[in-house]
Amino acid sequence: MNDKPFAGRVTAAALFLAAAAALAACGSAPPSSQDFATSGVSQMSIRANRAEGIPVRFGDTKPHAWGARSPASYPVHGLDAARYQGRIDFREARQAGISFAWLKATEGGDMVDPAFAENAAGARRAGVPVGAYHFYYFCRPAHEQAAWFIENVPKVRGDLPPILDMEWNHLSPTCTLRPPAAEVRASIREFSRIVARHYGTAPLIYTTPDFYERNDLGSLRGVEFWLRSVKAHPNERYPNERWSFWQYSGTGLVPGVGGPVDLNAFGGSRQAWQVWLSQRSQG
């Protein structure tokens, strides 16, 4: 979920988007309110960055040549975002096919994303199921981070379950610690237990291929995964792993969003999506 700088086709729109993406460094100083008061990308930009294998109303500034098991073969799509994407027009995003959104809320034990509250409220008004994610900081105990998340993310009936974002933060200026795999898994279990007790639904675990492999996350039991895989189907990058959500692009374009954004697919039918919502939303 930590947005990466991107390189797309060299158009005026792409240059504008590249400037926006260059701001995406997790843990940087919080911006002022006008920093996330941006308008959505234009339909011209999206058409200029059309990509095979993703839904036709989205674009991608760094497209991948998908095979038969492309993101577009899944019917339910959503986004995840942080302050870097600006103020999101969720009505426009919903009309384009966005069915869910997770927004960065907290990081570590002392950081709050300044765009979370406004964008979460906007998603609810537009009828887009929305949830919050926490970016894990490896130099702070799991129980402190869970308490910080709970303090800053209200429990709202119908919201999506929380997300625990577990990945190495290569850009952190304050924490380069990489704990042993067993300690990482224990932290996941502790954070999840505390948060699930408060919200009445367990968090999903978001992760990347390198983090998953390095920390043997496949050995965790009773965990629901959201997996990043931007160049291959998750079944290729995470063999034999079950997953509910697939992050297939970090350079997507969506109407209503002011710059590149992560695109995601739910791993089932529209009917399965409704069942999942009824079972996993906050009560």
Disulfide bonds with the S-S distance in Angstrom:
Cys139-Cys175 1.99
